[in-house]
Amino acid sequence: MLISETHKDVQTTVGLEGGSMLTGPVARFARQIAGQGYIVAAPSSYHEFTGPEALAYDGPGTDAGNEYKIEKARLPQRDCWLSELDNKLAAYDEDATLSVDTLLSLPTCSGRIGATGMCLGGHLAYRAALDPRVASAVCYFATDIHSKSLGKGKNDDSLLRAGDIKGELIMIFGKKDNHVPPDGRDLIRNTLRQKGVSYSFYEIEGAQHAFIRDELSKGRYDPAVSKVCFEMLLELFGRTLKTDLGERAGGEQKVEDIC
């Protein structure tokens, strides 16, 4: 399928969100999904601080990204707005809400929305799923969920709000991911189970953090595993976004004890 790319400026609380700011791996990932017949919106997470060029994947760029990741929720220009919302992650959540609003405003949108992302984007895809309009989300090696360390104050409520997720999740981690250690992955999986979230949880032997990054991966890119994970994304999105199966029935399913 041939695809086309456009850019759209969106009015946010702090001004217009504009420019691409997509790294090469993220842009190619978005194109892969679009090529399967989806409309893909790729919001710029750090539009308040920089752009339109993406941050370089080097020491200074990484340091800047880690700083912006914490400072983004502060938005000193509009402290009163944030204090009224009493939400340290309001800026992140506004980006997600506006992205969903933008997709739903398109005449070609079916009305069914999914989310995906990697690293910080994996966490943001998880938070996007807190919006009941999001039917499914695929979260690649999502950082900071287990440690509650996203945003100003490093005390986010993402895991606490797991029960608000009404769609279906896929959580994907490498077993050698040192950004989300085994105890952190266990905490996420156990919380999702306890909260009754519909989810699949994968830990891939030998895979490290950022294993789907196909450029400047620092030796971590695994194309074979990335292909398998993309097939899982396509299965979930195909079932929840492309196929009209109606609302999820929910409730307990009695499984017959047979061989």
C-alpha positions, -999 to 999 in steps of 0.1 A, spaced: 0 0 0 13 34 -9 11 60 19 13 98 21 26 120 50 13 153 61 20 176 92 -7 193 112 -2 220 138 -25 215 168 -33 241 194 -22 230 229 -24 248 262 11 262 257 7 271 220 8 253 187 23 218 185 41 218 153 69 202 133 79 166 129 105 159 156 104 122 147 135 101 148 143 79 119 133 46 137 100 61 149 92 75 114 98 41 98 78 24 125 49 47 118 52 41 81 51 3 86 18 6 105 4 30 80 13 6 52 -11 -19 67 -41 4 62 -41 26 93 -41 63 98 -12 71 120 -7 102 141 28 107 156 27 136 181 58 154 191 64 148 228 88 177 234 71 204 214 72 228 243 110 227 244 125 221 209 119 213 173 112 209 145 143 187 143 144 156 165 169 153 193 201 137 183 206 102 197 239 110 214 250 121 249 237 157 248 205 146 230 199 119 255 205 142 285 182 168 270 154 142 265 158 129 300 155 165 313 125 173 291 108 141 302 107 154 338 102 191 331 74 187 305 47 184 331 58 215 348 49 240 320 60 271 340 42 294 315 8 280 327 12 269 363 -23 280 371 -37 256 345 -18 227 360 -27 235 395 -63 236 386 -61 201 370 -40 189 399 -23 165 375 15 164 371 12 146 338 -14 169 324 8 180 295 14 144 284 -22 135 287 -33 166 268 -11 155 239 -27 121 239 -62 135 241 -56 160 212 -41 132 191 -72 111 196 -94 141 189 -75 148 157 -78 112 144 -116 111 152 -121 144 133 -109 128 101 -137 117 77 -117 85 69 -114 75 106 -134 44 116 -138 57 151 -117 29 166 -84 41 180 -52 22 190 -19 34 205 17 22 204 51 35 213 85 25 225 105 35 256 89 67 269 64 63 240 55 29 255 46 45 287 26 72 268 8 45 248 -2 29 282 -14 63 294 -33 69 262 -52 36 270 -66 53 301 -88 72 276 -119 49 271 -119 58 234 -86 38 229 -95 2 221 -60 -13 223 -24 -4 229 10 -21 223 36 -9 247 73 -16 238 96 -17 268 77 11 285 99 30 310 90 46 343 57 27 349 72 4 375 91 32 392 63 59 391 90 83 379 75 101 349 70 138 352 77 165 377 81 151 412 87 116 398 55 102 414 31 94 385 -2 75 389 1 53 358 1 20 375 -23 32 402 -48 39 374 -44 6 356 -80 -3 364 -92 26 343 -79 8 311 -109 -5 292 -92 -16 261 -67 -45 255 -29 -42 262 2 -59 249 32 -52 271 66 -62 255 99 -63 273 133 -78 267 145 -101 295 178 -82 295 161 -48 297 181 -31 325 158 0 323 129 -21 336 144 -48 358 127 -82 365 111 -69 398 96 -39 378 82 -61 351 67 -84 378 51 -54 394 35 -43 362 22 -77 353 8 -85 387 -9 -51 389 -26 -56 355 -38 -90 366 -51 -77 400 -69 -48 383 -86 -71 358 -70 -55 327 -72 -74 295 -36 -79 286 -8 -100 271 26 -98 286 58 -108 268 94 -111 280 117 -120 252 148 -141 259 180 -123 251 164 -90 240 176 -57 256 160 -23 259 153 -6 226 156 -38 206 134 -25 178 155 6 172 171 0 138 195 29 138 221 39 164 208 10 186 241 7 205 242 -30 196 207 -38 208 187 -40 175 172 -75 169 154 -76 135 140 -111 140 124 -104 173 112 -70 160 94 -88 132 76 -112 157 65 -82 179 52 -64 149 30 -94 140 16 -93 175 8 -56 170 -9 -64 137 -30 -92 153 -42 -70 181 -49 -39 159 -65 -61 132 -89 -76 158 -97 -45 178 -95 -17 151 -102 -32 117 -127 -59 125 -160 -48 139 -167 -74 166 -187 -50 187 -181 -42 224 -161 -66 245 -184 -89 264 -163 -89 296 -171 -109 326 -156 -142 337 -151 -170 312 -155 -205 325 -128 -227 309 -137 -264 305 -112 -288 319 -104 -309 289 -72 -323 273 
